[in-house]
Amino acid sequence: MSTLTIRRIDDAKKKAALLVEHTRALLLKNNELEAEVRRLKDSLDEKEQKNEELLNKIKIIKLAQNMGAPGTENPDVKELKRKVNEYIKEIDHCITMLND
């Protein structure tokens, strides 16, 4: 073999080694980015859940504030009052059963 062919083979080997090294670095970076994406998705899910809880609390507070208002026509308030009355009756029933 000529020295030119040997030099070309050595250059090809070096380039292949560089490509392998670059590929490994890219795979490592990809794994790091995938882990960060998972972490950010988990964080987003947690924040969305917290946001939903806060929205529910706001709704409950608004209902509670309107509950005592005279002439309230809000169907949510009426439903809430109905549910509270049902719970009170059920609790009274349970107390009666316990006393017997």
C-alpha positions as CSV (number, residue, x, y, z in Angstrom):
1,M,0.0,0.0,0.0
2,S,1.1,3.5,-0.7
3,T,1.7,6.0,2.0
4,L,-1.1,8.1,0.4
5,T,-3.6,5.3,0.9
6,I,-2.3,4.7,4.5
7,R,-2.6,8.4,5.2
8,R,-6.2,8.4,3.8
9,I,-7.1,5.4,6.0
10,D,-5.7,7.1,9.0
11,D,-7.6,10.3,8.3
12,A,-10.8,8.3,7.8
13,K,-10.2,6.6,11.2
14,K,-9.6,9.9,12.9
15,K,-12.8,11.3,11.4
16,A,-14.7,8.2,12.4
17,A,-13.4,8.5,15.9
18,L,-14.4,12.2,16.0
19,L,-17.8,11.3,14.8
20,V,-18.2,8.6,17.4
21,E,-17.1,11.1,20.1
22,H,-19.4,13.8,18.8
23,T,-22.3,11.3,18.7
24,R,-21.7,10.2,22.3
25,A,-21.6,13.9,23.4
26,L,-24.9,14.5,21.5
27,L,-26.5,11.4,23.1
28,L,-25.4,12.6,26.6
29,K,-26.8,16.1,25.9
30,N,-30.0,14.6,24.6
31,N,-30.4,12.5,27.7
32,E,-29.8,15.6,29.9
33,L,-32.4,17.6,27.9
34,E,-34.9,14.8,28.1
35,A,-34.5,14.6,31.9
36,E,-35.0,18.4,32.1
37,V,-38.1,18.2,29.9
38,R,-39.5,15.5,32.3
39,R,-38.7,17.7,35.3
40,L,-40.3,20.7,33.7
41,K,-43.4,18.8,32.7
42,D,-43.7,17.5,36.3
43,S,-43.3,21.0,37.6
44,L,-45.9,22.3,35.1
45,D,-48.4,19.6,36.1
46,E,-47.9,20.5,39.8
47,K,-48.4,24.2,39.1
48,E,-51.5,23.4,37.0
49,Q,-52.9,21.3,39.8
50,K,-52.2,24.1,42.3
51,N,-53.8,26.6,40.0
52,E,-56.9,24.4,39.7
53,E,-57.1,24.2,43.5
54,L,-56.8,27.9,43.9
55,L,-59.5,28.5,41.3
56,N,-61.8,26.1,43.2
57,K,-61.0,28.0,46.4
58,I,-61.9,31.2,44.8
59,K,-65.2,29.7,43.5
60,I,-66.0,28.5,47.0
61,I,-65.2,31.9,48.6
62,K,-67.4,33.6,46.1
63,L,-70.2,31.2,46.7
64,A,-69.8,31.6,50.5
65,Q,-69.9,35.4,50.2
66,N,-73.1,35.2,48.1
67,M,-74.8,32.6,50.2
68,G,-76.1,34.9,52.8
69,A,-77.1,37.6,50.4
70,P,-80.9,38.1,50.4
71,G,-82.7,37.5,47.1
72,T,-79.8,35.6,45.6
73,E,-80.8,33.9,42.4
74,N,-77.5,32.3,41.6
75,P,-78.2,28.5,40.9
76,D,-74.8,27.6,42.3
77,V,-75.7,29.2,45.7
78,K,-79.1,27.5,45.7
79,E,-77.4,24.1,45.0
80,L,-74.9,24.7,47.7
81,K,-77.6,25.5,50.3
82,R,-79.5,22.4,49.3
83,K,-76.3,20.3,49.7
84,V,-75.6,21.8,53.1
85,N,-79.1,21.1,54.2
86,E,-78.9,17.5,53.0
87,Y,-75.6,17.0,54.9
88,I,-77.1,18.5,58.1
89,K,-80.1,16.1,57.8
90,E,-77.8,13.2,57.2
91,I,-75.6,14.1,60.2
92,D,-78.8,14.5,62.4
93,H,-79.9,11.1,61.2
94,C,-76.5,9.6,62.1
95,I,-76.6,11.2,65.6
96,T,-80.1,9.8,66.2
97,M,-79.0,6.3,65.2
98,L,-75.9,6.5,67.5
99,N,-78.1,7.6,70.4
100,D,-80.5,4.7,70.0
